[in-house]
């Protein structure tokens, strides 16, 4: 019996030494790689769910408006922009103004100006503008020389004030539009 026990003990030892000598089976992914793949999969699933919800929400919200047409504007609401005759100060390109501002530190105002008027309504205005050409240019230059840079930054207000000053000189009609083809305030 003791021989049998010895042989049995040797057999057990032999099996345990064989299992120690065998290398461990390698895993395809390490634990760290498995966790990273799990987070990537979760991100992809979250992205797909988000896209699906957005698409379905858009389809649901857009269900009522199947016609992709813009509403037609009634003729009663259409406005026409009048075409004005342009007065260019006998120059062809407009009055090329250069003036100094009233600031303590002087700035130069550079502008090209044209005046617009309705030639059908004011038929004699063109001849009056021709005869008062020099007075109009002086009025415009004087206006800019009396203003500061700060006051001249609002172009719309400048146009309104100039229009009222120019119209105060005219008797056969009125200027209805002032165009600045160029308008700059340049520091020295």
C-alpha positions as CSV (number, residue, x, y, z in Angstrom):
1,X,0.0,0.0,0.0
2,X,2.7,2.4,0.7
3,X,4.0,1.8,-2.8
4,X,0.7,2.6,-4.2
5,X,0.5,5.8,-2.1
6,X,4.0,6.7,-3.2
7,X,3.1,6.2,-6.8
8,X,-0.1,8.2,-6.3
9,X,1.8,11.0,-4.6
10,X,4.3,11.0,-7.4
11,X,1.5,11.2,-10.0
12,X,-0.1,14.1,-8.3
13,X,3.2,15.9,-8.1
14,X,3.9,15.2,-11.7
15,X,0.5,16.7,-12.7
16,X,1.1,19.8,-10.6
17,X,4.6,20.4,-12.1
18,X,3.2,19.9,-15.6
19,X,0.5,22.6,-15.0
20,X,3.1,25.0,-13.6
21,X,5.3,24.6,-16.7
22,X,2.5,25.2,-19.1
23,X,2.1,28.9,-20.0
24,X,-1.1,30.7,-19.2
25,X,-3.5,31.2,-22.0
26,X,-3.3,34.8,-23.3
27,X,-6.5,36.8,-23.4
28,X,-7.4,38.6,-26.6
29,X,-8.0,41.9,-24.7
30,X,-6.6,43.0,-21.4
31,X,-8.9,44.4,-18.7
32,X,-7.9,47.9,-19.5
33,X,-8.6,47.5,-23.2
34,X,-12.0,45.9,-22.5
35,X,-13.1,48.9,-20.3
36,X,-12.0,51.3,-23.0
37,X,-13.9,49.4,-25.7
38,X,-16.9,49.4,-23.4
39,X,-16.8,53.2,-23.1
40,X,-16.4,53.6,-26.8
41,X,-19.4,51.4,-27.4
42,X,-21.5,53.4,-24.9
43,X,-20.5,56.6,-26.7
44,X,-21.5,55.3,-30.1
45,X,-24.8,54.1,-28.7
46,X,-25.4,57.5,-27.0
47,X,-24.6,59.3,-30.3
48,X,-27.0,57.1,-32.3
49,X,-29.8,57.6,-29.7
50,X,-29.2,61.4,-29.9
51,X,-29.3,61.4,-33.7
52,X,-32.5,59.3,-33.8
53,X,-34.3,61.5,-31.2
54,X,-33.3,64.7,-33.1
55,X,-34.4,63.2,-36.4
56,X,-37.8,62.0,-35.0
57,X,-38.3,65.4,-33.2
58,X,-37.7,67.3,-36.5
59,X,-40.0,65.0,-38.4
60,X,-42.7,65.4,-35.7
61,X,-42.4,69.2,-35.5
62,X,-42.3,69.6,-39.3
63,X,-45.4,67.5,-39.9
64,X,-47.8,70.4,-40.1
65,X,-45.9,72.5,-42.6
66,X,-45.5,70.4,-45.7
67,X,-45.7,73.2,-48.2
68,X,-42.3,74.8,-48.5
69,X,-43.6,78.0,-50.1
70,X,-43.2,81.5,-48.8
71,X,-46.4,83.5,-48.4
72,X,-47.3,85.8,-51.2
73,X,-47.2,89.5,-50.3
74,X,-50.3,91.5,-51.2
75,X,-50.0,94.4,-53.6
76,X,-51.3,96.7,-50.8
77,X,-48.2,96.0,-48.8
78,X,-45.6,96.4,-51.5
79,X,-43.7,99.6,-51.5
80,X,-42.0,101.1,-54.4
81,X,-38.7,102.8,-54.0
82,X,-38.9,106.0,-56.0
83,X,-36.2,106.6,-58.7
84,X,-34.7,110.0,-58.2
85,X,-32.8,112.2,-60.6
86,X,-29.3,112.7,-59.2
87,X,-27.6,116.1,-58.9
88,X,-23.9,115.7,-59.1
89,X,-22.7,119.3,-58.6
90,X,-21.8,119.8,-62.2
91,X,-19.0,117.2,-61.8
92,X,-20.3,113.9,-62.9
93,X,-19.0,112.1,-59.9
94,X,-20.6,114.1,-57.1
95,X,-19.2,116.8,-54.8
96,X,-15.8,115.6,-53.6
97,X,-15.8,117.2,-50.1
98,X,-12.7,117.6,-47.9
99,X,-13.3,119.5,-44.6
100,X,-11.9,119.7,-41.1
101,X,-14.1,118.9,-38.1
102,X,-14.6,121.2,-35.1
103,X,-12.7,118.9,-32.7
104,X,-9.7,120.3,-30.7
105,X,-7.6,117.6,-32.5
106,X,-8.7,118.1,-36.1
107,X,-10.1,115.3,-38.2
108,X,-10.6,115.4,-42.0
109,X,-14.0,114.5,-43.4
110,X,-13.8,113.0,-46.9
111,X,-17.0,112.5,-48.8
112,X,-18.4,112.2,-52.3
113,X,-22.0,113.5,-52.2
114,X,-24.9,113.3,-54.7
115,X,-28.4,114.8,-54.2
116,X,-31.5,113.0,-55.3
117,X,-34.8,114.7,-56.2
118,X,-38.0,113.8,-58.0
119,X,-37.7,115.4,-61.4
120,X,-41.4,114.9,-62.3
121,X,-42.6,116.6,-59.2
122,X,-40.0,119.4,-59.2
123,X,-39.3,120.3,-62.8
124,X,-37.4,123.5,-62.2
125,X,-35.2,122.2,-59.4
126,X,-32.3,121.2,-61.7
127,X,-31.9,124.8,-62.9
128,X,-32.1,126.1,-59.4
129,X,-29.4,123.5,-58.2
130,X,-27.2,124.7,-61.1
131,X,-27.5,128.3,-60.2
132,X,-27.0,127.7,-56.5
133,X,-24.2,125.1,-56.9
134,X,-21.5,127.1,-55.1
135,X,-23.8,128.1,-52.2
136,X,-24.8,124.4,-51.8
137,X,-21.1,123.3,-51.7
138,X,-20.3,126.0,-49.2
139,X,-23.3,125.0,-47.0
140,X,-22.2,121.4,-47.0
141,X,-18.6,122.2,-46.2
142,X,-19.6,124.6,-43.4
143,X,-21.9,122.0,-41.9
144,X,-19.1,119.5,-41.6
145,X,-16.7,122.1,-40.2
146,X,-19.1,122.9,-37.4
147,X,-19.5,119.3,-36.2
148,X,-17.2,117.1,-34.1
149,X,-16.1,113.6,-35.1
150,X,-18.6,112.1,-32.5
151,X,-21.5,114.0,-34.1
152,X,-20.5,112.8,-37.6
153,X,-20.4,109.1,-36.8
154,X,-24.2,108.7,-37.2
155,X,-24.5,108.8,-41.0
156,X,-28.3,108.8,-41.0
157,X,-28.5,111.8,-38.8
158,X,-25.9,113.6,-40.8
159,X,-28.0,113.0,-44.0
160,X,-31.1,114.3,-42.4
161,X,-29.5,117.5,-41.1
162,X,-27.8,118.1,-44.4
163,X,-31.1,117.6,-46.3
164,X,-32.9,120.2,-44.1
165,X,-30.1,122.7,-44.5
166,X,-29.9,122.2,-48.3
167,X,-33.7,122.4,-48.6
168,X,-33.8,125.7,-46.7
169,X,-31.7,127.2,-49.6
170,X,-34.1,125.9,-52.3
171,X,-37.4,127.5,-53.4
172,X,-38.4,125.4,-56.5
173,X,-38.5,122.0,-54.8
174,X,-36.7,119.9,-52.3
175,X,-33.9,117.3,-52.2
176,X,-35.4,114.0,-51.1
177,X,-32.2,111.8,-51.0
178,X,-28.6,112.3,-50.1
179,X,-26.1,109.7,-51.3
180,X,-22.6,109.3,-49.8
181,X,-20.6,107.5,-52.4
182,X,-17.7,107.8,-50.0
183,X,-17.8,108.9,-46.4
184,X,-14.7,108.8,-44.2
185,X,-13.5,110.6,-41.1
186,X,-9.7,110.5,-41.1
187,X,-7.6,111.3,-38.0
188,X,-4.4,113.3,-38.5
